[in-house]
Amino acid sequence: MNQTQQLNEIIAHLPEQAIAEVIDFAEFVAHKLAKTRGNEPLENLIGSMKNSDVFAGRDPLEIQQEMRSEWVR
């Protein structure tokens, strides 16, 4: 059983007021996650594109030159 199924099973046995509290908490968690996305340290992103299909098999210097040529226009 995955976590979504587990949560659905628990909610199925709760009264409406308790379900409203679960929804409030879930919205709080979603808001908290939305606020923290994009605020992670840059070090966490280093190497994250290494295995990207966009860069696969391409020379890093070539990619850098392409990006710079876009800035010069």
Beta strands, then each sheet from edge to edge (+ up, - down):
end
